[in-house]
């Protein structure tokens, strides 16, 4: 099983902790592209997809660990789009 497949399985199980860098890898594997909302977007990041709804998240700071509600939100959105 590849690393990306392990990350997808982990996301599907809605873990308590998930790294931002891992989330960007998972979303890009589903065809999402990271797009900041201009120069002054701050920590907001939009992930766009050709056919699926966009996902807007805040980059965690100062660390790299995402909040649990954000992980659940992304997993729910990916499942509703039939990707996860």
C-alpha positions as CSV (number, residue, x, y, z in Angstrom):
1,X,0.0,0.0,0.0
2,X,1.5,3.4,-1.0
3,X,1.9,6.3,1.4
4,X,-0.9,8.3,-0.3
5,X,-3.3,5.3,0.1
6,X,-2.4,5.1,3.8
7,X,-3.1,8.8,4.2
8,X,-6.5,8.5,2.4
9,X,-7.4,5.6,4.7
10,X,-6.3,7.5,7.7
11,X,-8.4,10.5,6.6
12,X,-11.4,8.3,6.0
13,X,-11.2,7.2,9.7
14,X,-11.3,10.9,10.8
15,X,-8.2,10.9,13.1
16,X,-7.7,13.2,16.0
17,X,-4.5,14.6,14.4
18,X,-3.7,15.2,10.8
19,X,-0.8,17.2,9.3
20,X,-1.4,20.1,6.9
21,X,1.3,18.8,4.6
22,X,-0.4,15.4,4.4
23,X,-3.8,17.0,3.7
24,X,-2.4,19.0,0.8
25,X,-0.9,15.7,-0.6
26,X,-4.2,13.9,-0.3
27,X,-6.2,16.8,-1.8
28,X,-3.8,17.0,-4.8
29,X,-4.1,13.3,-5.3
30,X,-7.8,13.8,-5.8
31,X,-7.2,16.5,-8.4
32,X,-7.5,19.6,-6.1
33,X,-5.1,22.5,-6.7
34,X,-4.0,24.9,-4.0
35,X,-4.8,28.5,-4.6
36,X,-4.2,31.4,-2.2
37,X,-6.7,34.2,-2.4
38,X,-4.3,36.9,-3.4
39,X,-1.3,38.5,-1.6
40,X,-3.2,39.4,1.5
41,X,-5.1,36.2,2.0
42,X,-3.3,35.4,5.2
43,X,-3.7,31.8,6.2
44,X,-6.8,31.2,4.0
45,X,-6.2,28.6,1.3
46,X,-8.7,27.5,-1.4
47,X,-8.4,24.1,-3.0
48,X,-10.2,24.1,-6.3
49,X,-11.3,21.1,-8.4
50,X,-12.5,20.9,-12.0
51,X,-15.8,19.3,-11.1
52,X,-16.1,19.2,-7.3
53,X,-16.9,22.0,-4.9
54,X,-13.9,24.1,-3.7
55,X,-12.6,23.5,-0.2
56,X,-11.5,26.6,1.8
57,X,-9.3,26.0,4.9
58,X,-7.2,28.0,7.2
59,X,-3.5,26.9,7.4
60,X,-2.8,25.8,11.0
61,X,-0.2,28.0,12.8
62,X,2.1,28.1,14.4
63,X,2.3,24.3,14.0
64,X,1.4,22.0,11.2
65,X,-1.4,20.0,12.9
66,X,-4.9,20.6,11.7
67,X,-7.8,20.9,14.1
68,X,-10.1,17.9,14.4
69,X,-13.2,19.7,13.0
70,X,-11.3,20.7,9.9
71,X,-10.3,17.1,9.2
72,X,-13.9,15.9,9.7
73,X,-15.1,18.7,7.4
74,X,-12.7,17.7,4.6
75,X,-13.4,14.0,4.9
76,X,-17.2,14.7,4.8
77,X,-16.9,16.9,1.7
78,X,-14.7,14.3,-0.1
79,X,-17.2,11.6,0.7
80,X,-20.1,13.7,-0.4
81,X,-18.3,14.2,-3.8
82,X,-17.7,10.5,-4.0
83,X,-13.9,10.8,-3.9
84,X,-13.1,9.2,-0.6
